[in-house]
Amino acid sequence: MLLIQGTDKILKIPMSQWDMDVQPLVSSSKWLQLHGLKRNKLSLSQILSQIGFQHRKDYVTILGKFVASRYADGLFPQYKEAQDGSVYNLTAKKELILHFVDCLMRAIELYKQRMEWLTSESRQIFGVIQERCIVIVLDFGTVAPAEFDLCRDALSMVLMEQVTQIAKFNLIRAAQDLMKWQLKSTPVSKHTVKSAVTWLWRLDHMTAASHTNSAEALLEAVSDEAAEAVYYFVVGDVPVDRKELLLEKVSDGPCPVHTISFNAREDETIFFLKELSHLASGRFHAFAENNDYRDAAGPELKCEKDGKGLIALNSIKVKGRMPLVAGVREDVFLIWKELEEAKSTVRRIQKILSESDQSASHDGIIYVSFKAAAVILMIGILFVNSFVHQ
């Protein structure tokens, strides 16, 4: 367990349960460049080329049609690919085919874990941080105290699980008087992450606001020359009087601006933040908490002693989903698509195994029958010879 102390509590964060191959902070397309089926020669066409060879057809000009070669007819079991009609002569031993089935099953398990990882904990709330140096802009709007604590729990999780794995970061709160954790992006260390969590939990619930707050905070964030991207974390809805200014100031900036919608009440907010991220060459992510925190009352914190201080146990459970109106997450869809292809491929390879077993059994019966016929024939010849000599 990893302990990080804030102002009045210590956050107790469990160490990662995921395999190292599952959790790199990269896009799904980049992750699949290393772990995808084609990269590991596990696509159906790649496997078929390793366990046999394609039964070729060539165009014969005189005949005016494609003609298949007949030299391998009857020598090898064959498999016909349903999608394109290609026929493969299978030459591999059963052990090699079983090896590919095993590799595909391991790939399926890896893709399932990656999907679970993408849709859990801080990745479900914030998406995946893919850059090495970032600035997070916090736009809390006018949230109830309980939801404010929920946001800080969520952001603490992001800092602990993801920011600890990058190089540099900074936090800026959108307010009338701009609030920055540091003057510029700062190298990541155990000390700086602890400092950022402490700063986060010392923020006042309500601050003076104006319609220019958000745009000013984003302009300040993108002015950091070291920043590779800005993450705009928006709680609730974006007031109408801020939208036009945001679009004007953020579009075509010096670095991408990724937008994160947290507990938006209105569909228009989702659509607006999607448009903003698109114009700012960024990504969009949305999260909706299961409970409604619009009332002011918050849950009571349960604490216990650990010898060093108080530990907040499950202070607020951050559980929810992506709003339906936000659509499908592209990073999750890419892994799901690879998973479905792997499942389809393993079913086809298992079918080849089953058919080859049946073919071998059938060939064995033919061989035994032929041998029996030969024995009967020999007995008949001996009987005739014996009769003739008599």
N, C-alpha and C positions, 0 to 999 in steps of 0.2 A: 504494500500500500504506500501511496505517496501523499505526504501531508503538506498543504500550503495554507499558511495562516493569513487571514484577512484582519479586519479591525476588531471584530467581536466574535470571530469563529475560525475554526480550522476546517478547510475543505478536505474531505477524505476521498481521494480518487483512486479506484482500483486500477492495478496495472493491467496492461492490455492482455486480452485472452486470445488474440488473433495471431495466426502464423505470420512470420516475417514477409512471406511472399504475397500475403493478402493486403497489407496495409501501407504500401508506398503512397505518398501524397502526390499523385500524378493523375492526369485525365485517364478515363477508361480506354480511349483510343491508344494512348501511349503505353498503358499497362498491357493491353492486348498485343502490342508489338513484341513484348517479351513472353507473354503467357498464352497467346492466342493459338488456335488450332493450326493455322497455316505456318506460323513461326516454328512450331514444333512438329511439322510434317504429319499432322493428325487430321487434316481435312479428308473427306471421303475419296476424292480423286488422288490425293497423295498416298493414302493407304493402299488403294487399289493398284497403283503403279508399283508399290513395294511388295505386294503379294501375288502379282501376276503381270500380264501384259495385255494391252488392248487388242482385240480382234479387229484388224484393220480393214477398211474398205477404200478402194481407189477407183477413181472415175476412168472408165474405159471409153475412149472417144469413139471407137468403131461401133460399140454397142449402145453408146449414148446413155449410160447409166453407171451407178456405183456397183462394184462387184467385190464381194468379200473373199479374202483368201481362204483356201480349204486345207492348207497344209497341216493345220493343228486340229482339224475336226476329229473328235473322239479321243484325242490324246489327253486333254485336260478338262476338268470340270469348268463350267462357265457361269459367269454372273452377268446379268443384264441390268444396267443402271436404268431405273425407271424414268428419271427426269429427262435424260437426253438419248436414251435408247442404246448407249454404248455397250458393247459386249466385251467382257474381260475373260481371258484364259487364266485360271488360277493355278499357280505353280508352287506357292508357299506351303510349308508344313504347318500342321495345326498349331504347333507351339508358337510360331511367329504371329499367327492370327490372334491367338489368345493374348500375346504380349500387347498388341494394339488395343484389344478390348480393355486390358488392365490400364493402359495409358489413358484411354478415353475416360474410364471411370474416375481416375485421379483428377483429370481435367474438370470433369463435371463437379466433383467435390470442391475443387478450388474456386470455380465460378460461383457456386452456391455461397461459399464463404465470403467472396468478394461482394456479392450482392447484399448479404447480411451486414457486412461491414459498412457499405455505402449507406445503408438505410437505418443505421443505429447510432446512438450517442451523438456526438457533436456533428458528425457528417449528415445526419438526418436534419439537424437544426440549421446548419450553416453551409452545407455542401463541403467540398474538399478544397482546402487551400493548396494551390498548385505552384505558387511563386516562392522565391526565397526571401524576398523583402516586401512587406506589405504595411499598409496603414488601414486601420479599421475606424470608420466614422460611425459613431453611435447616435442615432436619432430616436430618442425615447418618446417624443411627443408628450401627450398628457395621459399617462397611464396611471392606473390605480396602484397603490402601494404593493399589493400582492403580486401584480404582474411585473412591477419594477424589480422585485426580488427574483421573480422567475427569469426575467431577462438576464439579470446579473449571474444567476446560477448557470444559465445556458452559455453566456460568454466566458465564464470561468472554465467551463468544460472545454470550450474551443481553445482557450489559452493553454490549458493543461494537456490536451490530447493532440493538438495540431501545431500551435505556435511554438511549442517546445522543440519541434522538429525542423524549424526553418532557421534562417540566419538573422534577420533583423525585423523589427516591428515597431509600431507606435499606435496609440489610441487617441482619438479626438472626439469630444462630445459636442454635438451641435447645440448651441445655446447663444443667448444674446451676447454674453461675455464668453468667447470661445474658450473651451477647456481642453488642454492638451496634457497627456500623461508625461511626455517628454517633448523637448523643442523639435527634435527630429527623430527619425527611425533609429532604434538602439539595438545593439547586438543581443541576441537571445542567450540567456543563461538562467540558471536556477534562481539567482538573485533578482534578475530583471522581471522574470515571469511572476515571482512572488510579489514584487513591487507593483506590477500592473494589476494583479488581483486585489491587492490592498487598496490601490487607488480607485478601482472599480467599486468596491464596497464602501468607500467613503463618499461617493457621489451623493448629492442631495436628490431627494425624490423629485422635487419640482424646482425649476429654474426659470428666470425671465426669458421670454421667447419673442421672436419677431418672424415675419414671413421670409426674411433673408438668411436665417440661421443655417439651414441645411446647405444651401448653395455656398455660403462662406466657408463652412466646415469642409466641404468637398474640394473647394478651390485651394484651401490650405493643405489638404492631404495630397493633392496631385502636384503641389509645388515642391514636395520633397523629392529631390532629384534621384535619391537612391531607391525610391519606391518603384517596384515593378507592377504593382496593382493596388487599387483602393477597393476595400470592401465596405459597402454602404448598408449598414444594419438598421432597418426601419421597423419600428414597433407600431402596430396599429395602422391607421390610414394616413395618407399624405393630404394635407389641406389643399384645396383647389388653388388658393392664391400662391402656392409655392411651386406648382407643377411647371408652369411656363418658364419661370426663372431657372429651375433645375435643368430643364431641357436645353435652355440657352447656354448656361454656363458649363455644363458637364460634357456636352457633345463634342467629339473630336478633340479630347484632351490629350496630354502628353503620355498618359498610361491608361490601361483599361480600368473601368469602374464596374465592379460586380455588385449587383443589388441582391439583398437578402430581405425578404418580407417575413416579418414575425407577427403572427396573430392579426393579419389584416381582416377587418370586418366587411369591407366592401370589395366586390369583384373589380371595380374600377381601379383600385390601388394595385392589384396584381397586374392588370393590363398596363398601367402606367409604368410600373417598375420594370416590366419586361421591355417596354419601348425604350426606357432610359438606358438599360444595360446594353441593348442592341446599338443604340446611337453612340454609346461610349465604348464600343468594342469589348464589352464584358459579358459575363454569364449571369443568369438569373436563377435564384433559388427561393423557395417559399416553404414556410412551416406554419402549421396551425395547431396550437395546443388543444388537447382534448377538453380541458375545463375552461369555464368562462371566468375571467378574473376582472370583470368590470366593476364588481363591488369592492369596497374598500377593505373589507376584512380579509386578513391573511391567515395561513395556517401557523399554528404554534410550532416553533422549532424544538426538536427533541435532541438533547445533548447528553454526553456522558464524559467522564474523565478518562484520560489515557496516561496520566502521570506528567504530561507536559502542558495540558490546557484542555479546553473544551473542544470536542469534535462534534460538528453538526452532522447528524445521521439522517441521510435522505431529506435534507432541509426542504426542498421542494422537488417533487418528481417531475421532470420535464419530459412529458410523453405526448405524442401527437402524430401528425401525418402531413403529407403534402396536400394542400387544398386541391380539390378536383379541377377547379377552373384553371389551375396553374399548368395542367397538362402533365405529360410523362417526363421524368428526368432523363435527359439524354445519356448521362453517364451510367444510369441503371439500365436503360434500354439496351445499350451496346453490350453489356455483360449478359443480360437476359437473352439477347439474340445469339450470342456465342454459345451460351448454355443450351439453348434449344437445338442448335446445329450439332453440338456434341452428343446430345441425347439421340437425335435422329441418326447420326453416323454410327453410334454404338449399336442401335437396333439393327441397322443394315449389315454390319459386320457380324453380329450374332446370328443373323439370318443366313449369311454365307457359311458360318460354322455349322449350323443345323443342316443346311442342304448338303454340305460336303460330307457330313457324317452319314446322312441317308444315302448319298451316292456311293460312299465306301461300302456301306452295308449291302447295297444292291449289287455292286460289283463283286462282292464276296460271294453272294448267292449264285450269281452267274458263273463264277469260277468253280464253285463247288459242284453246281449242276453239270458243267462241262466235264469236270473230272469224273463224275459219276457215270456220265454217258460214255466216256472213253473206256472206263473199266467194263461196263456192260458190253461194249462193242468188242473188247478183247476177249471177254468170256465167250461171246457168240462165235468169234473166229476160231477159238480153240475147240469149241464144241463141233463146229462144222468140219474142221480138219480131222478131229478124232473120228467123226462119222464116216468121212471119205476113206480114211485108211482102213476102217473095218470092212 
